């Protein structure tokens, strides 16, 4: 049982990494060094919204599996 949960966690973590890397970054390299400038609030649409929601769902599943594996 614990082995199965570990395999599912590995798969979820790889999917989570892929989904996070696919998200479009709205800030440039300057923001990484503190020069963010003015940020414009935009709404997520299409693929951006799908990737955003997938990130939330995958992270919730990953967190729940981590709690379950801790209890078992």
mmJSON file of the N, C-alpha and C atoms, coordinates in Angstrom:
{"data_MODEL":{"atom_site":{
"group_PDB":["ATOM","ATOM","ATOM","ATOM","ATOM","ATOM","ATOM","ATOM","ATOM","ATOM","ATOM","ATOM","ATOM","ATOM","ATOM","ATOM","ATOM","ATOM","ATOM","ATOM","ATOM","ATOM","ATOM","ATOM","ATOM","ATOM","ATOM","ATOM","ATOM","ATOM","ATOM","ATOM","ATOM","ATOM","ATOM","ATOM","ATOM","ATOM","ATOM","ATOM","ATOM","ATOM","ATOM","ATOM","ATOM","ATOM","ATOM","ATOM","ATOM","ATOM","ATOM","ATOM","ATOM","ATOM","ATOM","ATOM","ATOM","ATOM","ATOM","ATOM","ATOM","ATOM","ATOM","ATOM","ATOM","ATOM","ATOM","ATOM","ATOM","ATOM","ATOM","ATOM","ATOM","ATOM","ATOM","ATOM","ATOM","ATOM","ATOM","ATOM","ATOM","ATOM","ATOM","ATOM","ATOM","ATOM","ATOM","ATOM","ATOM","ATOM","ATOM","ATOM","ATOM","ATOM","ATOM","ATOM","ATOM","ATOM","ATOM","ATOM","ATOM","ATOM","ATOM","ATOM","ATOM","ATOM","ATOM","ATOM","ATOM","ATOM","ATOM","ATOM","ATOM","ATOM","ATOM","ATOM","ATOM","ATOM","ATOM","ATOM","ATOM","ATOM","ATOM","ATOM","ATOM","ATOM","ATOM","ATOM","ATOM","ATOM","ATOM","ATOM","ATOM","ATOM","ATOM","ATOM","ATOM","ATOM","ATOM","ATOM","ATOM","ATOM","ATOM","ATOM","ATOM","ATOM","ATOM","ATOM","ATOM","ATOM","ATOM","ATOM","ATOM","ATOM","ATOM","ATOM","ATOM","ATOM","ATOM","ATOM","ATOM","ATOM","ATOM","ATOM","ATOM","ATOM","ATOM","ATOM","ATOM","ATOM","ATOM","ATOM","ATOM","ATOM","ATOM","ATOM","ATOM","ATOM","ATOM","ATOM","ATOM","ATOM","ATOM","ATOM","ATOM","ATOM","ATOM","ATOM","ATOM","ATOM","ATOM","ATOM","ATOM","ATOM","ATOM","ATOM","ATOM","ATOM","ATOM","ATOM","ATOM","ATOM","ATOM","ATOM","ATOM","ATOM","ATOM","ATOM","ATOM","ATOM","ATOM","ATOM","ATOM","ATOM","ATOM","ATOM"],
"id":[1,2,3,4,5,6,7,8,9,10,11,12,13,14,15,16,17,18,19,20,21,22,23,24,25,26,27,28,29,30,31,32,33,34,35,36,37,38,39,40,41,42,43,44,45,46,47,48,49,50,51,52,53,54,55,56,57,58,59,60,61,62,63,64,65,66,67,68,69,70,71,72,73,74,75,76,77,78,79,80,81,82,83,84,85,86,87,88,89,90,91,92,93,94,95,96,97,98,99,100,101,102,103,104,105,106,107,108,109,110,111,112,113,114,115,116,117,118,119,120,121,122,123,124,125,126,127,128,129,130,131,132,133,134,135,136,137,138,139,140,141,142,143,144,145,146,147,148,149,150,151,152,153,154,155,156,157,158,159,160,161,162,163,164,165,166,167,168,169,170,171,172,173,174,175,176,177,178,179,180,181,182,183,184,185,186,187,188,189,190,191,192,193,194,195,196,197,198,199,200,201,202,203,204,205,206,207,208,209,210,211,212,213,214,215,216],
"type_symbol":["N","C","C","N","C","C","N","C","C","N","C","C","N","C","C","N","C","C","N","C","C","N","C","C","N","C","C","N","C","C","N","C","C","N","C","C","N","C","C","N","C","C","N","C","C","N","C","C","N","C","C","N","C","C","N","C","C","N","C","C","N","C","C","N","C","C","N","C","C","N","C","C","N","C","C","N","C","C","N","C","C","N","C","C","N","C","C","N","C","C","N","C","C","N","C","C","N","C","C","N","C","C","N","C","C","N","C","C","N","C","C","N","C","C","N","C","C","N","C","C","N","C","C","N","C","C","N","C","C","N","C","C","N","C","C","N","C","C","N","C","C","N","C","C","N","C","C","N","C","C","N","C","C","N","C","C","N","C","C","N","C","C","N","C","C","N","C","C","N","C","C","N","C","C","N","C","C","N","C","C","N","C","C","N","C","C","N","C","C","N","C","C","N","C","C","N","C","C","N","C","C","N","C","C","N","C","C","N","C","C","N","C","C","N","C","C"],
"label_atom_id":["N","CA","C","N","CA","C","N","CA","C","N","CA","C","N","CA","C","N","CA","C","N","CA","C","N","CA","C","N","CA","C","N","CA","C","N","CA","C","N","CA","C","N","CA","C","N","CA","C","N","CA","C","N","CA","C","N","CA","C","N","CA","C","N","CA","C","N","CA","C","N","CA","C","N","CA","C","N","CA","C","N","CA","C","N","CA","C","N","CA","C","N","CA","C","N","CA","C","N","CA","C","N","CA","C","N","CA","C","N","CA","C","N","CA","C","N","CA","C","N","CA","C","N","CA","C","N","CA","C","N","CA","C","N","CA","C","N","CA","C","N","CA","C","N","CA","C","N","CA","C","N","CA","C","N","CA","C","N","CA","C","N","CA","C","N","CA","C","N","CA","C","N","CA","C","N","CA","C","N","CA","C","N","CA","C","N","CA","C","N","CA","C","N","CA","C","N","CA","C","N","CA","C","N","CA","C","N","CA","C","N","CA","C","N","CA","C","N","CA","C","N","CA","C","N","CA","C","N","CA","C","N","CA","C","N","CA","C","N","CA","C","N","CA","C","N","CA","C","N","CA","C"],
"label_alt_id":[null,null,null,null,null,null,null,null,null,null,null,null,null,null,null,null,null,null,null,null,null,null,null,null,null,null,null,null,null,null,null,null,null,null,null,null,null,null,null,null,null,null,null,null,null,null,null,null,null,null,null,null,null,null,null,null,null,null,null,null,null,null,null,null,null,null,null,null,null,null,null,null,null,null,null,null,null,null,null,null,null,null,null,null,null,null,null,null,null,null,null,null,null,null,null,null,null,null,null,null,null,null,null,null,null,null,null,null,null,null,null,null,null,null,null,null,null,null,null,null,null,null,null,null,null,null,null,null,null,null,null,null,null,null,null,null,null,null,null,null,null,null,null,null,null,null,null,null,null,null,null,null,null,null,null,null,null,null,null,null,null,null,null,null,null,null,null,null,null,null,null,null,null,null,null,null,null,null,null,null,null,null,null,null,null,null,null,null,null,null,null,null,null,null,null,null,null,null,null,null,null,null,null,null,null,null,null,null,null,null,null,null,null,null,null,null],
"label_comp_id":["UNK","UNK","UNK","UNK","UNK","UNK","UNK","UNK","UNK","UNK","UNK","UNK","UNK","UNK","UNK","UNK","UNK","UNK","UNK","UNK","UNK","UNK","UNK","UNK","UNK","UNK","UNK","UNK","UNK","UNK","UNK","UNK","UNK","UNK","UNK","UNK","UNK","UNK","UNK","UNK","UNK","UNK","UNK","UNK","UNK","UNK","UNK","UNK","UNK","UNK","UNK","UNK","UNK","UNK","UNK","UNK","UNK","UNK","UNK","UNK","UNK","UNK","UNK","UNK","UNK","UNK","UNK","UNK","UNK","UNK","UNK","UNK","UNK","UNK","UNK","UNK","UNK","UNK","UNK","UNK","UNK","UNK","UNK","UNK","UNK","UNK","UNK","UNK","UNK","UNK","UNK","UNK","UNK","UNK","UNK","UNK","UNK","UNK","UNK","UNK","UNK","UNK","UNK","UNK","UNK","UNK","UNK","UNK","UNK","UNK","UNK","UNK","UNK","UNK","UNK","UNK","UNK","UNK","UNK","UNK","UNK","UNK","UNK","UNK","UNK","UNK","UNK","UNK","UNK","UNK","UNK","UNK","UNK","UNK","UNK","UNK","UNK","UNK","UNK","UNK","UNK","UNK","UNK","UNK","UNK","UNK","UNK","UNK","UNK","UNK","UNK","UNK","UNK","UNK","UNK","UNK","UNK","UNK","UNK","UNK","UNK","UNK","UNK","UNK","UNK","UNK","UNK","UNK","UNK","UNK","UNK","UNK","UNK","UNK","UNK","UNK","UNK","UNK","UNK","UNK","UNK","UNK","UNK","UNK","UNK","UNK","UNK","UNK","UNK","UNK","UNK","UNK","UNK","UNK","UNK","UNK","UNK","UNK","UNK","UNK","UNK","UNK","UNK","UNK","UNK","UNK","UNK","UNK","UNK","UNK","UNK","UNK","UNK","UNK","UNK","UNK"],
"label_asym_id":["A","A","A","A","A","A","A","A","A","A","A","A","A","A","A","A","A","A","A","A","A","A","A","A","A","A","A","A","A","A","A","A","A","A","A","A","A","A","A","A","A","A","A","A","A","A","A","A","A","A","A","A","A","A","A","A","A","A","A","A","A","A","A","A","A","A","A","A","A","A","A","A","A","A","A","A","A","A","A","A","A","A","A","A","A","A","A","A","A","A","A","A","A","A","A","A","A","A","A","A","A","A","A","A","A","A","A","A","A","A","A","A","A","A","A","A","A","A","A","A","A","A","A","A","A","A","A","A","A","A","A","A","A","A","A","A","A","A","A","A","A","A","A","A","A","A","A","A","A","A","A","A","A","A","A","A","A","A","A","A","A","A","A","A","A","A","A","A","A","A","A","A","A","A","A","A","A","A","A","A","A","A","A","A","A","A","A","A","A","A","A","A","A","A","A","A","A","A","A","A","A","A","A","A","A","A","A","A","A","A","A","A","A","A","A","A"],
"label_entity_id":["1","1","1","1","1","1","1","1","1","1","1","1","1","1","1","1","1","1","1","1","1","1","1","1","1","1","1","1","1","1","1","1","1","1","1","1","1","1","1","1","1","1","1","1","1","1","1","1","1","1","1","1","1","1","1","1","1","1","1","1","1","1","1","1","1","1","1","1","1","1","1","1","1","1","1","1","1","1","1","1","1","1","1","1","1","1","1","1","1","1","1","1","1","1","1","1","1","1","1","1","1","1","1","1","1","1","1","1","1","1","1","1","1","1","1","1","1","1","1","1","1","1","1","1","1","1","1","1","1","1","1","1","1","1","1","1","1","1","1","1","1","1","1","1","1","1","1","1","1","1","1","1","1","1","1","1","1","1","1","1","1","1","1","1","1","1","1","1","1","1","1","1","1","1","1","1","1","1","1","1","1","1","1","1","1","1","1","1","1","1","1","1","1","1","1","1","1","1","1","1","1","1","1","1","1","1","1","1","1","1","1","1","1","1","1","1"],
"label_seq_id":[1,1,1,2,2,2,3,3,3,4,4,4,5,5,5,6,6,6,7,7,7,8,8,8,9,9,9,10,10,10,11,11,11,12,12,12,13,13,13,14,14,14,15,15,15,16,16,16,17,17,17,18,18,18,19,19,19,20,20,20,21,21,21,22,22,22,23,23,23,24,24,24,25,25,25,26,26,26,27,27,27,28,28,28,29,29,29,30,30,30,31,31,31,32,32,32,33,33,33,34,34,34,35,35,35,36,36,36,37,37,37,38,38,38,39,39,39,40,40,40,41,41,41,42,42,42,43,43,43,44,44,44,45,45,45,46,46,46,47,47,47,48,48,48,49,49,49,50,50,50,51,51,51,52,52,52,53,53,53,54,54,54,55,55,55,56,56,56,57,57,57,58,58,58,59,59,59,60,60,60,61,61,61,62,62,62,63,63,63,64,64,64,65,65,65,66,66,66,67,67,67,68,68,68,69,69,69,70,70,70,71,71,71,72,72,72],
"pdbx_PDB_ins_code":[null,null,null,null,null,null,null,null,null,null,null,null,null,null,null,null,null,null,null,null,null,null,null,null,null,null,null,null,null,null,null,null,null,null,null,null,null,null,null,null,null,null,null,null,null,null,null,null,null,null,null,null,null,null,null,null,null,null,null,null,null,null,null,null,null,null,null,null,null,null,null,null,null,null,null,null,null,null,null,null,null,null,null,null,null,null,null,null,null,null,null,null,null,null,null,null,null,null,null,null,null,null,null,null,null,null,null,null,null,null,null,null,null,null,null,null,null,null,null,null,null,null,null,null,null,null,null,null,null,null,null,null,null,null,null,null,null,null,null,null,null,null,null,null,null,null,null,null,null,null,null,null,null,null,null,null,null,null,null,null,null,null,null,null,null,null,null,null,null,null,null,null,null,null,null,null,null,null,null,null,null,null,null,null,null,null,null,null,null,null,null,null,null,null,null,null,null,null,null,null,null,null,null,null,null,null,null,null,null,null,null,null,null,null,null,null],
"Cartn_x":[0.823,0.0,0.862,1.888,2.762,3.578,3.95,4.695,3.841,2.563,1.65,1.48,1.332,1.184,2.451,3.603,4.859,4.96,4.534,4.561,3.613,2.415,1.447,2.002,2.683,3.283,4.373,5.146,6.188,5.559,4.511,3.831,3.215,2.563,1.964,3.012,4.16,5.195,5.75,5.908,6.398,5.361,4.085,3.023,2.961,3.149,3.122,4.267,5.432,6.583,6.328,5.782,5.509,4.473,3.414,2.359,2.889,3.731,4.297,5.23,6.029,6.955,6.24,5.057,4.316,3.596,3.436,2.721,3.543,2.849,3.491,3.897,5.143,5.637,5.425,4.729,4.45,5.55,6.469,7.534,8.83,9.653,10.914,12.011,13.211,14.358,14.602,14.188,14.37,13.587,12.452,11.646,12.329,13.151,13.866,14.873,15.345,16.331,15.734,14.429,13.789,13.283,13.463,13.007,11.692,10.698,9.44,8.671,8.83,8.066,6.607,5.777,4.341,3.743,2.961,2.332,0.893,0.506,-0.84,-1.609,-2.736,-3.557,-4.36,-4.173,-4.907,-5.682,-6.71,-7.474,-6.89,-6.98,-6.461,-7.553,-7.169,-8.124,-7.492,-8.325,-7.883,-6.926,-5.793,-4.811,-4.199,-4.02,-3.469,-4.362,-5.662,-6.601,-6.597,-6.518,-6.475,-5.223,-4.069,-2.826,-2.852,-3.444,-3.552,-4.418,-5.571,-6.456,-5.836,-5.128,-4.463,-3.388,-2.698,-1.679,-2.311,-3.448,-4.125,-4.598,-5.222,-5.751,-4.627,-3.566,-2.448,-1.762,-1.638,-0.993,-1.856,-3.174,-4.062,-3.958,-3.986,-3.845,-2.492,-1.443,-0.11,-0.058,-0.654,-0.67,-1.475,-2.643,-3.462,-2.753,-2.079,-1.341,-0.178,0.441,1.526,0.989,-0.193,-0.803,-1.195,-1.775,-2.197,-0.993,0.09,1.277,1.922,1.732,2.268,1.468,0.164,-0.709,-0.565,-0.439,-0.377,0.953],
"Cartn_y":[-1.2,0.0,1.258,1.244,2.414,2.602,1.468,1.532,2.165,1.8,2.35,3.851,4.276,5.707,6.46,5.86,6.506,6.651,5.613,5.69,6.784,6.853,7.887,9.273,9.41,10.703,11.108,10.155,10.468,10.947,10.241,10.636,12.027,12.267,13.583,14.679,14.389,15.419,15.755,14.747,15.018,15.831,15.462,16.222,17.651,17.815,19.147,20.014,19.422,20.157,20.573,19.662,19.971,21.089,21.011,22.02,23.387,23.41,24.687,25.272,24.416,24.923,25.393,24.847,25.253,26.582,27.021,28.267,29.43,30.343,31.502,32.468,32.862,33.816,35.224,36.049,37.406,38.379,37.961,38.864,38.466,39.433,39.187,38.846,38.849,38.538,39.622,40.85,41.952,41.77,41.092,40.86,39.895,39.024,38.072,38.77,39.949,40.684,41.886,41.922,42.97,44.14,44.15,45.253,44.95,44.58,44.128,45.181,46.444,47.491,47.39,47.985,47.96,46.641,46.074,44.812,45.08,44.471,44.634,43.357,43.491,42.333,41.922,40.695,40.196,38.955,38.654,37.44,36.31,35.118,33.944,33.397,33.073,32.544,31.385,30.52,29.441,28.484,28.289,27.321,27.781,29.085,29.598,29.231,29.373,29.035,27.542,26.738,25.283,24.851,25.431,25.09,25.544,26.714,27.227,26.304,25.906,25.015,23.63,23.148,21.849,21.879,23.002,23.136,23.039,23.688,23.647,22.224,21.576,20.225,19.237,19.292,18.371,18.605,19.851,20.125,19.655,19.777,19.283,17.758,17.055,15.598,15.183,15.894,15.572,15.76,16.858,17.127,16.06,15.69,14.668,13.317,12.951,11.686,11.719,12.874,12.988,12.777,13.332,13.142,11.683,11.069,9.673,8.765,8.998,8.156,8.363,9.527,9.782,9.024,8.935,8.269,6.759,6.224,4.759,4.215],
"Cartn_z":[0.0,0.0,0.0,0.861,0.957,-0.317,-0.944,-2.201,-3.298,-3.343,-4.342,-4.162,-2.918,-2.64,-3.05,-2.827,-3.227,-4.736,-5.464,-6.929,-7.423,-6.831,-7.223,-6.894,-5.774,-5.417,-6.399,-6.861,-7.841,-9.148,-9.572,-10.81,-10.656,-9.513,-9.275,-9.223,-8.641,-8.553,-9.931,-10.784,-12.144,-12.909,-12.791,-13.447,-12.928,-11.633,-11.033,-11.543,-11.687,-12.221,-13.66,-14.447,-15.858,-15.97,-15.173,-15.234,-14.803,-13.793,-13.329,-14.38,-15.018,-16.027,-17.283,-17.566,-18.755,-18.577,-17.346,-17.122,-17.647,-18.26,-18.854,-17.756,-17.802,-16.827,-17.366,-16.605,-17.078,-16.724,-15.893,-15.498,-16.19,-16.448,-17.119,-16.142,-16.632,-15.805,-14.764,-15.074,-14.14,-12.855,-12.934,-11.746,-10.779,-11.315,-10.46,-9.567,-10.016,-9.231,-8.517,-8.403,-7.622,-8.419,-9.702,-10.519,-11.199,-10.44,-11.003,-11.752,-11.384,-12.052,-11.694,-12.481,-12.224,-12.648,-11.796,-12.149,-12.557,-13.638,-14.15,-13.858,-13.219,-12.871,-14.097,-14.529,-15.681,-15.282,-16.032,-15.779,-16.604,-16.043,-16.738,-17.651,-18.883,-19.847,-20.584,-21.081,-21.954,-21.272,-21.914,-21.433,-20.114,-19.954,-18.694,-17.515,-17.71,-16.638,-16.373,-17.437,-17.282,-16.523,-16.878,-16.191,-14.738,-14.504,-13.132,-12.278,-12.825,-12.072,-11.895,-12.911,-12.803,-11.725,-11.605,-10.559,-9.179,-9.008,-7.709,-7.388,-8.36,-8.132,-7.854,-8.661,-8.46,-7.124,-6.719,-5.435,-4.266,-4.399,-3.343,-3.231,-4.387,-4.364,-3.78,-4.157,-3.639,-2.128,-1.65,-0.212,0.535,-0.011,0.639,0.676,-0.406,-0.409,0.571,0.73,1.717,3.127,3.418,4.739,4.926,3.899,3.999,4.216,3.472,3.639,5.001,5.577,6.913,7.978,7.77,8.739,8.652,7.425,7.242,7.691],
"occupancy":[1.0,1.0,1.0,1.0,1.0,1.0,1.0,1.0,1.0,1.0,1.0,1.0,1.0,1.0,1.0,1.0,1.0,1.0,1.0,1.0,1.0,1.0,1.0,1.0,1.0,1.0,1.0,1.0,1.0,1.0,1.0,1.0,1.0,1.0,1.0,1.0,1.0,1.0,1.0,1.0,1.0,1.0,1.0,1.0,1.0,1.0,1.0,1.0,1.0,1.0,1.0,1.0,1.0,1.0,1.0,1.0,1.0,1.0,1.0,1.0,1.0,1.0,1.0,1.0,1.0,1.0,1.0,1.0,1.0,1.0,1.0,1.0,1.0,1.0,1.0,1.0,1.0,1.0,1.0,1.0,1.0,1.0,1.0,1.0,1.0,1.0,1.0,1.0,1.0,1.0,1.0,1.0,1.0,1.0,1.0,1.0,1.0,1.0,1.0,1.0,1.0,1.0,1.0,1.0,1.0,1.0,1.0,1.0,1.0,1.0,1.0,1.0,1.0,1.0,1.0,1.0,1.0,1.0,1.0,1.0,1.0,1.0,1.0,1.0,1.0,1.0,1.0,1.0,1.0,1.0,1.0,1.0,1.0,1.0,1.0,1.0,1.0,1.0,1.0,1.0,1.0,1.0,1.0,1.0,1.0,1.0,1.0,1.0,1.0,1.0,1.0,1.0,1.0,1.0,1.0,1.0,1.0,1.0,1.0,1.0,1.0,1.0,1.0,1.0,1.0,1.0,1.0,1.0,1.0,1.0,1.0,1.0,1.0,1.0,1.0,1.0,1.0,1.0,1.0,1.0,1.0,1.0,1.0,1.0,1.0,1.0,1.0,1.0,1.0,1.0,1.0,1.0,1.0,1.0,1.0,1.0,1.0,1.0,1.0,1.0,1.0,1.0,1.0,1.0,1.0,1.0,1.0,1.0,1.0,1.0,1.0,1.0,1.0,1.0,1.0,1.0],
"B_iso_or_equiv":[0.0,0.0,0.0,0.0,0.0,0.0,0.0,0.0,0.0,0.0,0.0,0.0,0.0,0.0,0.0,0.0,0.0,0.0,0.0,0.0,0.0,0.0,0.0,0.0,0.0,0.0,0.0,0.0,0.0,0.0,0.0,0.0,0.0,0.0,0.0,0.0,0.0,0.0,0.0,0.0,0.0,0.0,0.0,0.0,0.0,0.0,0.0,0.0,0.0,0.0,0.0,0.0,0.0,0.0,0.0,0.0,0.0,0.0,0.0,0.0,0.0,0.0,0.0,0.0,0.0,0.0,0.0,0.0,0.0,0.0,0.0,0.0,0.0,0.0,0.0,0.0,0.0,0.0,0.0,0.0,0.0,0.0,0.0,0.0,0.0,0.0,0.0,0.0,0.0,0.0,0.0,0.0,0.0,0.0,0.0,0.0,0.0,0.0,0.0,0.0,0.0,0.0,0.0,0.0,0.0,0.0,0.0,0.0,0.0,0.0,0.0,0.0,0.0,0.0,0.0,0.0,0.0,0.0,0.0,0.0,0.0,0.0,0.0,0.0,0.0,0.0,0.0,0.0,0.0,0.0,0.0,0.0,0.0,0.0,0.0,0.0,0.0,0.0,0.0,0.0,0.0,0.0,0.0,0.0,0.0,0.0,0.0,0.0,0.0,0.0,0.0,0.0,0.0,0.0,0.0,0.0,0.0,0.0,0.0,0.0,0.0,0.0,0.0,0.0,0.0,0.0,0.0,0.0,0.0,0.0,0.0,0.0,0.0,0.0,0.0,0.0,0.0,0.0,0.0,0.0,0.0,0.0,0.0,0.0,0.0,0.0,0.0,0.0,0.0,0.0,0.0,0.0,0.0,0.0,0.0,0.0,0.0,0.0,0.0,0.0,0.0,0.0,0.0,0.0,0.0,0.0,0.0,0.0,0.0,0.0,0.0,0.0,0.0,0.0,0.0,0.0],
"pdbx_formal_charge":[null,null,null,null,null,null,null,null,null,null,null,null,null,null,null,null,null,null,null,null,null,null,null,null,null,null,null,null,null,null,null,null,null,null,null,null,null,null,null,null,null,null,null,null,null,null,null,null,null,null,null,null,null,null,null,null,null,null,null,null,null,null,null,null,null,null,null,null,null,null,null,null,null,null,null,null,null,null,null,null,null,null,null,null,null,null,null,null,null,null,null,null,null,null,null,null,null,null,null,null,null,null,null,null,null,null,null,null,null,null,null,null,null,null,null,null,null,null,null,null,null,null,null,null,null,null,null,null,null,null,null,null,null,null,null,null,null,null,null,null,null,null,null,null,null,null,null,null,null,null,null,null,null,null,null,null,null,null,null,null,null,null,null,null,null,null,null,null,null,null,null,null,null,null,null,null,null,null,null,null,null,null,null,null,null,null,null,null,null,null,null,null,null,null,null,null,null,null,null,null,null,null,null,null,null,null,null,null,null,null,null,null,null,null,null,null],
"auth_seq_id":[1,1,1,2,2,2,3,3,3,4,4,4,5,5,5,6,6,6,7,7,7,8,8,8,9,9,9,10,10,10,11,11,11,12,12,12,13,13,13,14,14,14,15,15,15,16,16,16,17,17,17,18,18,18,19,19,19,20,20,20,21,21,21,22,22,22,23,23,23,24,24,24,25,25,25,26,26,26,27,27,27,28,28,28,29,29,29,30,30,30,31,31,31,32,32,32,33,33,33,34,34,34,35,35,35,36,36,36,37,37,37,38,38,38,39,39,39,40,40,40,41,41,41,42,42,42,43,43,43,44,44,44,45,45,45,46,46,46,47,47,47,48,48,48,49,49,49,50,50,50,51,51,51,52,52,52,53,53,53,54,54,54,55,55,55,56,56,56,57,57,57,58,58,58,59,59,59,60,60,60,61,61,61,62,62,62,63,63,63,64,64,64,65,65,65,66,66,66,67,67,67,68,68,68,69,69,69,70,70,70,71,71,71,72,72,72],
"auth_comp_id":["UNK","UNK","UNK","UNK","UNK","UNK","UNK","UNK","UNK","UNK","UNK","UNK","UNK","UNK","UNK","UNK","UNK","UNK","UNK","UNK","UNK","UNK","UNK","UNK","UNK","UNK","UNK","UNK","UNK","UNK","UNK","UNK","UNK","UNK","UNK","UNK","UNK","UNK","UNK","UNK","UNK","UNK","UNK","UNK","UNK","UNK","UNK","UNK","UNK","UNK","UNK","UNK","UNK","UNK","UNK","UNK","UNK","UNK","UNK","UNK","UNK","UNK","UNK","UNK","UNK","UNK","UNK","UNK","UNK","UNK","UNK","UNK","UNK","UNK","UNK","UNK","UNK","UNK","UNK","UNK","UNK","UNK","UNK","UNK","UNK","UNK","UNK","UNK","UNK","UNK","UNK","UNK","UNK","UNK","UNK","UNK","UNK","UNK","UNK","UNK","UNK","UNK","UNK","UNK","UNK","UNK","UNK","UNK","UNK","UNK","UNK","UNK","UNK","UNK","UNK","UNK","UNK","UNK","UNK","UNK","UNK","UNK","UNK","UNK","UNK","UNK","UNK","UNK","UNK","UNK","UNK","UNK","UNK","UNK","UNK","UNK","UNK","UNK","UNK","UNK","UNK","UNK","UNK","UNK","UNK","UNK","UNK","UNK","UNK","UNK","UNK","UNK","UNK","UNK","UNK","UNK","UNK","UNK","UNK","UNK","UNK","UNK","UNK","UNK","UNK","UNK","UNK","UNK","UNK","UNK","UNK","UNK","UNK","UNK","UNK","UNK","UNK","UNK","UNK","UNK","UNK","UNK","UNK","UNK","UNK","UNK","UNK","UNK","UNK","UNK","UNK","UNK","UNK","UNK","UNK","UNK","UNK","UNK","UNK","UNK","UNK","UNK","UNK","UNK","UNK","UNK","UNK","UNK","UNK","UNK","UNK","UNK","UNK","UNK","UNK","UNK"],
"auth_asym_id":["A","A","A","A","A","A","A","A","A","A","A","A","A","A","A","A","A","A","A","A","A","A","A","A","A","A","A","A","A","A","A","A","A","A","A","A","A","A","A","A","A","A","A","A","A","A","A","A","A","A","A","A","A","A","A","A","A","A","A","A","A","A","A","A","A","A","A","A","A","A","A","A","A","A","A","A","A","A","A","A","A","A","A","A","A","A","A","A","A","A","A","A","A","A","A","A","A","A","A","A","A","A","A","A","A","A","A","A","A","A","A","A","A","A","A","A","A","A","A","A","A","A","A","A","A","A","A","A","A","A","A","A","A","A","A","A","A","A","A","A","A","A","A","A","A","A","A","A","A","A","A","A","A","A","A","A","A","A","A","A","A","A","A","A","A","A","A","A","A","A","A","A","A","A","A","A","A","A","A","A","A","A","A","A","A","A","A","A","A","A","A","A","A","A","A","A","A","A","A","A","A","A","A","A","A","A","A","A","A","A","A","A","A","A","A","A"],
"auth_atom_id":["N","CA","C","N","CA","C","N","CA","C","N","CA","C","N","CA","C","N","CA","C","N","CA","C","N","CA","C","N","CA","C","N","CA","C","N","CA","C","N","CA","C","N","CA","C","N","CA","C","N","CA","C","N","CA","C","N","CA","C","N","CA","C","N","CA","C","N","CA","C","N","CA","C","N","CA","C","N","CA","C","N","CA","C","N","CA","C","N","CA","C","N","CA","C","N","CA","C","N","CA","C","N","CA","C","N","CA","C","N","CA","C","N","CA","C","N","CA","C","N","CA","C","N","CA","C","N","CA","C","N","CA","C","N","CA","C","N","CA","C","N","CA","C","N","CA","C","N","CA","C","N","CA","C","N","CA","C","N","CA","C","N","CA","C","N","CA","C","N","CA","C","N","CA","C","N","CA","C","N","CA","C","N","CA","C","N","CA","C","N","CA","C","N","CA","C","N","CA","C","N","CA","C","N","CA","C","N","CA","C","N","CA","C","N","CA","C","N","CA","C","N","CA","C","N","CA","C","N","CA","C","N","CA","C","N","CA","C","N","CA","C","N","CA","C","N","CA","C","N","CA","C"],
"pdbx_PDB_model_num":[1,1,1,1,1,1,1,1,1,1,1,1,1,1,1,1,1,1,1,1,1,1,1,1,1,1,1,1,1,1,1,1,1,1,1,1,1,1,1,1,1,1,1,1,1,1,1,1,1,1,1,1,1,1,1,1,1,1,1,1,1,1,1,1,1,1,1,1,1,1,1,1,1,1,1,1,1,1,1,1,1,1,1,1,1,1,1,1,1,1,1,1,1,1,1,1,1,1,1,1,1,1,1,1,1,1,1,1,1,1,1,1,1,1,1,1,1,1,1,1,1,1,1,1,1,1,1,1,1,1,1,1,1,1,1,1,1,1,1,1,1,1,1,1,1,1,1,1,1,1,1,1,1,1,1,1,1,1,1,1,1,1,1,1,1,1,1,1,1,1,1,1,1,1,1,1,1,1,1,1,1,1,1,1,1,1,1,1,1,1,1,1,1,1,1,1,1,1,1,1,1,1,1,1,1,1,1,1,1,1,1,1,1,1,1,1]
}}}
